[in-house]
Every structure is written in structure tokens, then in C-alpha cells.
Amino acid sequence: MKKKLEERYNKIIKKNDEFEEKLINLSKTIKPTQHFLIGPCNTGGQGYNWANSLTNNNYKSESIRIYFSKEPQIFLQHHIINKVINNDNDILMLIKNIIINKNVILIESFRPLFKFTNYIKYFTDKDYNICKEYNINNEFILKKINKNVFNDCIINDLFLLRKMNKKVGYIFHGSDIRCYKTHAKTNNFIKYNDNIDYFNSRDKVSEIHRKLLPIIIKEKIPIFISTTDLYTYIPSAIWLPIVINTNIYNNIHNKFPIFSTNKIRVLYMPSQEIIKSTNQIIPILEKLQKQNIIEFFTNNGKKIENKFIPELIQNSDVVIDQYLGVIGILPIETIASGRIIMTYVPDNQYNYPTPPHINIQPDTLESSLINLSINRENSLLTLNNKSTVNITTGIIKGLEYANKYHNGDYSSKVIIHNFI
């Protein structure tokens, strides 16, 4: 059995190395015609939006999302590009068109970029345990398979891309690097101990990623974060703001005025109920609706397609976000629509750009909504420097904020500045 396993791993690794050599040699013969590739996650559609923004700023770019089910599905700018892969040449041409044709590769969330090839092997702990169980000491195999196998395989993408003469950067979106146990120490509103299994499962993945950070920092690879709370884990990171279609949301502000009904219309759409404190927020909204103070809509934990978000915001006055202390996509879409966002912003986040908002906590949400319903025009929004302004001024400043940081131009400049 040991001999068979050694032969199997030798064959896999040899095939892996030969294929890598083909990629390196092919890269030497092709001059890229596009600037950036962002992937392979397209989390929240942001890879697609960043790539579009770069293209609109004369740096032709694409995003890739690789989804694994029974077979890998590959989406390039939202269009599935899979074809029947019969041989090495098919795969090589796919990589040529997707990766080799770009100057810069921005890898999201430490996800393996070449896994879809079936030629480049991402060894797992299972492989390591097999070698340990059967006492496989083959030096060639052990160079590829060691105790940190998956970590090393992810980092192998970096060194392979460099051999292919590509510039590389990494992007993190939130839970891919955030430690909720650490986060909960400074944020009492996260019910960590009440949902410890849920948070532990997330922290296990992000812990693997955090352990890899010193390697890419040492290699002086640009690291981008889409939310500023991640500076806690990567102080040297570069803020890469999320991108939305500001034209769509600005149009809501222009055509559909806020406060057009007698009652305050509240929208609450948690994407992840535990993280977004649903059990703390919904009872308050239900209570105020019964008292005829507000009317509210919630998705009840169901996923809502992005195409429906503008209409939902259009039919609301205020959007409740979360107590996590993170400014995500929905708050930016909200202020770009001339609507009010209620969310929790911790003191340390005011060190970074922060949109106008009503700062809420579990014990102030109810009173904040009641106050807004009574004093619509005189309610106050908090700005980046912790000063406050009235609703009318705050809405204008919110529009300015969204159009300055989140229309794609700012993010494009951030990426371009670090690679061109």
C-alpha cells in the first residue's frame, strides 16, 4: 500500500510540475492585452464592479468567479465560459485567455486560483495524514506535502504567478480575515457566547488566512481591504472601497423623495441573521409597527437578488443595518439613494471615512426610530468627525460621500496607483 501511495503522489506531483512549467513557458511567449484580473470569488459582485470601473478608466480588466459543484463553473464578468475540456491544450488556452492575458492578478480571500485545472494539486490535511499513516518519507513528496499543506498550496499560487511574470495583490472582504472572537472583545453587541459554534466555524477559516499574512507581507505584496475594520488584522493594508452603481441609486433620490408617507418606512434585510443581530432588531420593529409608528419590511433571512435592492430602498425612508460595527454595501446604497442608514459605528471607525448615519445600539434603536418619526427634519445624522447635521444636510453629504468614494473612480485610482 505504501508503495502504491508513493507512486500515486509521485505521479500527481510530476504532473503538477510539468503543467506549471507549461504555464511559465507559455507566459513568456504572450504579451498581455488586458491589465487586471480580479477573482476567483466576486464576493458581493465587487470583483465585477472593480473590474468594470478599471475598464471605464481605460485599464481593461475582468473579474472571474470559479464555483465548484460537481464540476467547476467559471464565470468571466458574470458570463459562464465553460466549454468541454478534453485535453491539456483546452486548459492551457483557458488559462491563456483568463490569466496569462493579464498583467496583474488580484486574488480574493486566499482562494485557490488554479484549482479548476485539475492539474495543479491543492493538497489537503487528508493527504498529509495519509503520508503520516503510511510513513511515507519520500523527500520529493514531502516537499509538496507537509503539515501546512493547504496554506502552502494557496501561497504556491503567488510564486507560480510571479514565475509567469505577473504582479499580484490580495483582497479581503471581511469574514475571510476577521476574527469574531477578537471582534467580540471590543463589541459587546456581538452575541459570541450565544452562538459560539457558528462563530468558531468562521474563525477557523479566517485563522488559516491570518497565518498566511506574514508571508505576503514579507514579500511586499499589496493587500487591499474593502471594510476599514480589517485594519485591526492588517494595519498595513490599503482601503479599497466597495463600488456601486451610483447612477441607479442617485436616481432614486431625484425621483422618489424621502418621507413621502405618513409613517416612517423601515427596511431591514440581514444577509446573515446571527451576525446581523436579527433577534435583537426584529422584536423592536414589530413592536413599533403594532404601535402604528413605523411600517417595515424584512427578508426574513431569505436571499434577495441584487436587482430588487433599488426598489426596496426606493420604498423606504430608513434602512437598519447591524451592530457589527462594519460599513458594508447596503449602507452605501442607502445613502446614495438619499435615504437614512441606522447602524452601529464604534469610536475607532471614525478614524476612517464614514458615511453620514444615525449611530444605534441595542438600547437606542427604539428611541432613535421614535425620535425620527416625530422629528423628521430635525433629527441629526453623525458625520465622519462625529459632528452632527440635520437630515436635509446629512442626505446631501451622504450623496457626496457615496459619489466620492464608491462610484468606482476612487477604487480604480487606488488599484492603479499600486501597480501601474
C-alpha positions as CSV (number, residue, x, y, z in Angstrom):
1,M,0.0,0.0,0.0
2,K,2.8,2.4,0.9
3,K,4.5,1.8,-2.5
4,K,1.2,2.4,-4.3
5,L,0.6,5.7,-2.5
6,E,4.2,6.8,-3.2
7,E,3.7,6.1,-6.8
8,R,0.4,7.9,-6.9
9,Y,1.7,11.0,-5.2
10,N,4.9,11.0,-7.4
11,K,2.7,10.9,-10.4
12,I,0.4,13.7,-9.2
13,I,3.3,16.0,-8.3
14,K,5.2,15.3,-11.5
15,K,2.1,16.1,-13.5
16,N,1.7,19.3,-11.4
17,D,5.3,20.4,-12.0
18,E,5.1,19.7,-15.7
19,F,1.9,21.7,-16.1
20,E,3.3,24.6,-14.1
21,E,6.3,24.6,-16.4
22,K,4.0,24.8,-19.4
23,L,2.2,27.8,-17.9
24,I,5.5,29.5,-17.3
25,N,6.8,28.9,-20.8
26,L,3.5,30.0,-22.4
27,S,3.6,33.2,-20.4
28,K,7.0,34.0,-21.9
29,T,5.5,34.0,-25.4
30,I,2.4,36.1,-24.9
31,K,2.2,39.8,-24.3
32,P,-0.9,40.6,-22.2
33,T,-3.5,42.8,-23.8
34,Q,-5.5,43.5,-20.5
35,H,-4.4,45.0,-17.2
36,F,-6.2,43.4,-14.3
37,L,-7.9,40.1,-13.3
38,I,-9.9,40.0,-10.1
39,G,-11.1,36.8,-8.6
40,P,-11.9,34.0,-8.0
41,C,-14.8,34.9,-5.6
42,N,-16.6,38.0,-6.9
43,T,-17.9,38.5,-3.3
44,G,-20.9,40.7,-3.3
45,G,-20.3,41.3,-7.0
46,Q,-17.4,43.5,-6.1
47,G,-14.8,41.8,-8.3
48,Y,-17.1,42.6,-11.3
49,N,-17.7,46.2,-10.2
50,W,-14.0,46.9,-9.6
51,A,-13.1,45.4,-13.0
52,N,-15.8,47.4,-14.7
53,S,-14.5,50.6,-13.0
54,L,-11.0,49.9,-14.1
55,T,-12.1,49.3,-17.7
56,N,-14.1,52.6,-17.6
57,N,-10.9,54.3,-16.5
58,N,-9.1,52.9,-19.6
59,Y,-7.5,49.9,-17.9
60,K,-9.2,46.9,-19.5
61,S,-10.0,44.4,-16.8
62,E,-12.1,41.4,-15.9
63,S,-13.4,39.5,-12.9
64,I,-13.6,35.8,-12.5
65,R,-15.7,33.6,-10.3
66,I,-14.9,29.9,-10.0
67,Y,-17.8,27.9,-8.5
68,F,-17.3,24.3,-7.6
69,S,-20.2,21.8,-7.6
70,K,-19.9,18.5,-9.4
71,E,-17.8,20.3,-12.0
72,P,-16.2,23.7,-11.8
73,Q,-18.2,26.6,-13.3
74,I,-16.2,29.6,-14.5
75,F,-17.8,33.0,-14.8
76,L,-16.0,35.8,-16.5
77,Q,-17.7,39.2,-15.9
78,H,-20.9,37.2,-15.0
79,H,-20.8,35.2,-18.3
80,I,-20.2,31.5,-17.9
81,I,-17.3,30.5,-20.2
82,N,-17.0,26.7,-19.5
83,K,-16.5,24.5,-22.5
84,V,-15.8,20.8,-22.8
85,I,-12.3,20.3,-21.7
86,N,-10.8,17.4,-23.4
87,N,-7.0,17.8,-23.1
88,D,-4.1,19.9,-21.8
89,N,-4.4,22.3,-24.7
90,D,-8.0,23.2,-23.8
91,I,-7.0,24.0,-20.3
92,L,-3.9,25.9,-21.4
93,M,-6.0,28.1,-23.8
94,L,-8.5,28.7,-21.0
95,I,-5.7,29.9,-18.7
96,K,-4.1,31.9,-21.5
97,N,-7.3,33.8,-22.1
98,I,-8.2,34.3,-18.4
99,I,-4.9,34.7,-16.6
100,I,-1.9,34.9,-18.9
101,N,-3.6,37.7,-20.9
102,K,-3.5,40.0,-17.8
103,N,-0.6,42.0,-16.3
104,V,-1.9,42.0,-12.7
105,I,-3.8,39.3,-10.8
106,L,-5.8,40.4,-7.7
107,I,-6.7,37.3,-5.6
108,E,-9.7,37.4,-3.3
109,S,-9.9,35.8,0.1
110,F,-6.9,33.5,-0.4
111,R,-9.0,31.3,-2.7
112,P,-7.1,28.9,-4.9
113,L,-6.9,30.3,-8.4
114,F,-5.8,27.3,-10.5
115,K,-7.9,24.5,-8.9
116,F,-10.3,24.3,-11.8
117,T,-7.5,22.9,-14.0
118,N,-7.3,19.5,-12.2
119,Y,-3.6,19.6,-13.0
120,I,-2.4,21.9,-10.2
121,K,-3.0,19.9,-7.0
122,Y,-4.1,21.7,-3.8
123,F,-3.0,19.2,-1.2
124,T,-5.1,19.0,2.0
125,D,-4.7,17.7,5.5
126,K,-6.1,14.4,4.3
127,D,-3.0,14.0,2.1
128,Y,-0.7,14.8,5.0
129,N,-2.4,12.3,7.3
130,I,-2.2,9.6,4.6
131,C,1.6,10.2,4.4
132,K,1.9,10.1,8.1
133,E,-0.2,7.0,8.5
134,Y,1.8,5.0,5.9
135,N,5.1,6.5,7.0
136,I,5.9,7.9,3.5
137,N,9.2,9.7,3.8
138,N,9.9,10.3,0.1
139,E,11.7,13.7,0.1
140,F,10.2,14.8,-3.2
141,I,6.7,14.1,-1.9
142,L,7.3,15.7,1.5
143,K,8.5,18.9,-0.2
144,K,5.0,19.2,-1.5
145,I,3.0,17.7,1.3
146,N,3.8,18.9,4.8
147,K,1.9,19.9,8.0
148,N,0.8,23.2,6.5
149,V,-0.3,21.7,3.2
150,F,-3.3,23.8,2.3
151,N,-1.6,27.0,3.4
152,D,1.4,26.2,1.3
153,C,-0.7,25.4,-1.7
154,I,-2.5,28.7,-1.5
155,I,0.8,30.6,-1.3
156,N,2.1,28.5,-4.2
157,D,-0.3,30.5,-6.5
158,L,1.7,33.6,-5.6
159,F,5.0,32.1,-6.6
160,L,3.6,30.5,-9.7
161,L,2.1,33.7,-10.9
162,R,5.4,35.5,-10.2
163,K,7.2,32.9,-12.4
164,M,4.6,33.7,-15.0
165,N,5.8,37.3,-14.7
166,K,2.5,38.6,-13.1
167,K,2.1,41.2,-10.5
168,V,0.0,40.0,-7.6
169,G,-2.2,41.6,-5.0
170,Y,-4.7,40.2,-2.4
171,I,-8.1,41.4,-1.5
172,F,-10.1,40.7,1.7
173,H,-13.7,41.4,2.2
174,G,-14.5,40.7,5.9
175,S,-15.2,37.2,7.3
176,D,-12.3,35.8,5.2
177,I,-9.8,37.5,7.6
178,R,-11.9,38.8,10.6
179,C,-11.7,37.0,13.9
180,Y,-15.1,37.2,15.6
181,K,-13.7,36.2,18.9
182,T,-11.4,39.2,18.8
183,H,-14.1,41.4,17.4
184,A,-16.4,40.5,20.3
185,K,-13.9,41.6,22.9
186,T,-14.4,45.2,21.8
187,N,-18.0,44.9,20.7
188,N,-20.5,43.8,23.4
189,F,-23.3,43.6,20.9
190,I,-22.0,40.5,19.1
191,K,-23.5,37.6,21.0
192,Y,-20.4,35.5,20.6
193,N,-21.0,33.1,23.5
194,D,-24.6,32.5,22.5
195,N,-23.5,31.3,19.0
196,I,-20.1,30.0,19.8
197,D,-20.2,27.1,17.3
198,Y,-21.3,29.3,14.5
199,F,-18.5,31.9,15.1
200,N,-15.9,29.2,15.8
201,S,-16.5,27.6,12.4
202,R,-15.9,31.0,10.7
203,D,-12.9,31.8,12.8
204,K,-11.2,28.5,11.9
205,V,-11.2,29.5,8.2
206,S,-10.0,33.1,8.8
207,E,-7.3,31.8,11.2
208,I,-5.7,29.8,8.3
209,H,-5.7,33.1,6.3
210,R,-4.3,35.2,9.1
211,K,-1.4,32.7,9.5
212,L,-0.5,33.3,5.8
213,L,-0.4,37.1,6.1
214,P,3.2,37.3,7.3
215,I,4.3,35.6,4.1
216,I,2.7,38.0,1.7
217,I,3.6,41.0,3.9
218,K,7.3,39.8,3.8
219,E,7.0,39.5,0.1
220,K,5.8,43.1,-0.1
221,I,2.6,42.1,-1.9
222,P,-0.2,44.9,-1.8
223,I,-3.0,43.9,0.4
224,F,-6.4,45.5,0.0
225,I,-9.4,45.5,2.4
226,S,-13.0,46.5,1.5
227,T,-14.0,47.4,5.1
228,T,-11.9,49.5,7.4
229,D,-12.5,47.4,10.5
230,L,-10.0,44.9,8.9
231,Y,-7.1,47.3,9.7
232,T,-7.2,45.6,13.1
233,Y,-5.7,42.5,11.4
234,I,-3.7,44.1,8.7
235,P,-2.5,47.6,9.7
236,S,-0.5,48.0,6.5
237,A,-3.5,47.2,4.3
238,I,-4.9,49.6,1.7
239,W,-8.6,50.6,1.8
240,L,-10.3,49.6,-1.5
241,P,-13.9,50.9,-1.2
242,I,-16.7,48.9,-2.5
243,V,-18.3,50.0,-5.8
244,I,-22.0,50.5,-6.5
245,N,-23.8,51.9,-9.5
246,T,-24.3,55.4,-8.1
247,N,-26.4,56.5,-11.1
248,I,-29.1,54.0,-10.2
249,Y,-29.3,55.0,-6.6
250,N,-28.9,58.7,-7.2
251,N,-31.9,58.4,-9.5
252,I,-34.0,57.2,-6.5
253,H,-33.1,60.3,-4.6
254,N,-34.0,62.5,-7.6
255,K,-37.3,60.9,-8.4
256,F,-38.7,59.5,-5.1
257,P,-38.4,61.9,-2.2
258,I,-37.8,60.6,1.3
259,F,-40.6,60.8,3.9
260,S,-43.4,60.6,1.3
261,T,-45.8,58.7,3.5
262,N,-47.3,59.4,7.0
263,K,-45.4,56.6,8.7
264,I,-41.6,56.1,8.6
265,R,-40.9,53.2,6.2
266,V,-38.1,50.9,7.6
267,L,-36.2,48.4,5.6
268,Y,-34.2,45.6,7.4
269,M,-32.5,42.9,5.3
270,P,-30.0,40.8,7.2
271,S,-27.9,38.6,4.9
272,Q,-26.7,36.5,7.9
273,E,-29.1,36.6,10.8
274,I,-26.7,35.7,13.6
275,I,-24.0,38.2,12.6
276,K,-26.6,40.9,11.8
277,S,-28.3,40.7,15.3
278,T,-31.7,39.8,13.8
279,N,-33.1,38.5,17.1
280,Q,-32.3,41.9,18.8
281,I,-33.7,44.1,16.0
282,I,-36.9,42.4,14.7
283,P,-38.8,42.5,18.0
284,I,-38.3,46.2,18.2
285,L,-39.5,46.7,14.6
286,E,-42.6,44.5,15.3
287,K,-43.4,46.4,18.4
288,L,-43.2,49.8,16.7
289,Q,-45.3,48.6,13.8
290,K,-48.0,47.4,16.1
291,Q,-48.0,50.9,17.7
292,N,-48.5,52.4,14.3
293,I,-45.2,54.3,14.5
294,I,-43.5,52.6,11.6
295,E,-44.1,50.2,8.8
296,F,-41.3,47.8,8.0
297,F,-40.2,45.2,5.5
298,T,-37.7,42.4,6.2
299,N,-36.5,39.5,4.0
300,N,-37.0,37.0,6.9
301,G,-33.5,35.7,6.3
302,K,-34.1,34.9,2.7
303,K,-31.6,35.9,0.0
304,I,-32.9,38.7,-2.2
305,E,-31.4,39.2,-5.7
306,N,-29.4,42.3,-6.1
307,K,-31.7,43.5,-8.9
308,F,-34.5,44.0,-6.4
309,I,-32.5,46.1,-3.9
310,P,-33.0,49.5,-5.6
311,E,-36.8,49.2,-5.5
312,L,-36.7,48.1,-1.8
313,I,-34.6,51.1,-0.9
314,Q,-36.8,53.3,-3.0
315,N,-39.9,52.3,-0.9
316,S,-38.2,53.0,2.4
317,D,-37.0,56.1,4.4
318,V,-34.6,54.4,6.7
319,V,-32.5,51.3,6.5
320,I,-31.4,49.4,9.6
321,D,-28.1,47.7,9.1
322,Q,-26.3,45.9,12.0
323,Y,-24.4,46.1,15.3
324,L,-21.3,44.5,13.9
325,G,-19.6,47.9,13.5
326,V,-18.9,47.4,9.8
327,I,-20.0,49.6,6.9
328,G,-20.9,47.2,4.1
329,I,-22.6,47.5,0.7
330,L,-26.2,48.2,1.8
331,P,-25.4,51.4,3.8
332,I,-23.6,52.8,0.8
333,E,-26.6,52.0,-1.5
334,T,-28.8,53.6,1.1
335,I,-27.1,57.0,1.4
336,A,-26.5,57.1,-2.4
337,S,-30.4,56.9,-2.6
338,G,-30.9,59.9,-0.3
339,R,-32.1,57.6,2.5
340,I,-31.0,57.3,6.1
341,I,-28.9,54.5,7.4
342,M,-29.0,53.4,11.1
343,T,-26.1,51.3,12.1
344,Y,-23.6,50.9,14.9
345,V,-20.2,52.7,14.3
346,P,-17.6,52.2,17.0
347,D,-15.3,55.1,18.0
348,N,-12.2,53.7,16.3
349,Q,-14.0,53.6,12.9
350,Y,-14.3,57.4,12.9
351,N,-10.5,57.4,12.1
352,Y,-11.5,56.4,8.6
353,P,-14.0,57.7,6.1
354,T,-17.5,57.1,7.5
355,P,-20.8,57.9,5.8
356,P,-23.5,60.1,7.5
357,H,-25.6,57.9,9.8
358,I,-27.7,57.6,12.9
359,N,-25.5,55.6,15.3
360,I,-27.6,52.9,17.1
361,Q,-27.1,50.3,19.8
362,P,-29.5,47.7,21.0
363,D,-30.8,50.0,23.7
364,T,-31.2,53.1,21.5
365,L,-32.7,51.6,18.3
366,E,-36.3,52.0,19.5
367,S,-35.9,55.6,20.8
368,S,-34.0,56.6,17.6
369,L,-36.9,55.3,15.4
370,I,-39.5,57.1,17.6
371,N,-37.5,60.3,17.5
372,L,-37.1,60.1,13.7
373,S,-40.9,59.6,13.3
374,I,-41.7,62.6,15.5
375,N,-38.9,65.0,14.4
376,R,-38.2,64.0,10.8
377,E,-36.5,67.2,9.6
378,N,-34.8,68.0,12.9
379,S,-33.3,64.6,13.6
380,L,-29.5,64.5,13.4
381,L,-27.0,62.5,11.4
382,T,-23.5,61.8,12.6
383,L,-20.6,62.7,10.3
384,N,-17.1,61.4,9.9
385,N,-15.7,63.8,12.6
386,K,-18.5,62.9,15.0
387,S,-20.2,66.3,14.4
388,T,-23.9,66.2,13.6
389,V,-26.1,67.8,11.0
390,N,-29.8,67.8,10.3
391,I,-31.5,65.3,8.0
392,T,-31.5,67.6,4.9
393,T,-27.8,68.5,5.1
394,G,-26.9,64.9,6.1
395,I,-28.7,63.5,3.0
396,I,-26.7,65.9,0.7
397,K,-23.4,64.9,2.4
398,G,-24.4,61.2,2.1
399,L,-24.8,61.6,-1.7
400,E,-21.5,63.4,-1.8
401,Y,-19.8,60.7,0.2
402,A,-21.1,57.9,-2.0
403,N,-20.2,59.6,-5.2
404,K,-16.7,60.4,-3.9
405,Y,-15.7,57.0,-2.6
406,H,-18.0,54.4,-4.2
407,N,-18.7,55.3,-7.8
408,G,-15.6,53.3,-8.9
409,D,-13.3,56.1,-9.8
410,Y,-11.7,56.3,-6.3
411,S,-11.2,52.5,-6.1
412,S,-9.7,52.4,-9.6
413,K,-7.2,55.0,-8.7
414,V,-6.2,53.0,-5.6
415,I,-5.5,49.9,-7.7
416,I,-3.8,51.7,-10.5
417,H,-1.6,53.6,-8.1
418,N,-0.3,50.4,-6.5
419,F,0.5,48.6,-9.8
420,I,1.0,51.0,-12.7
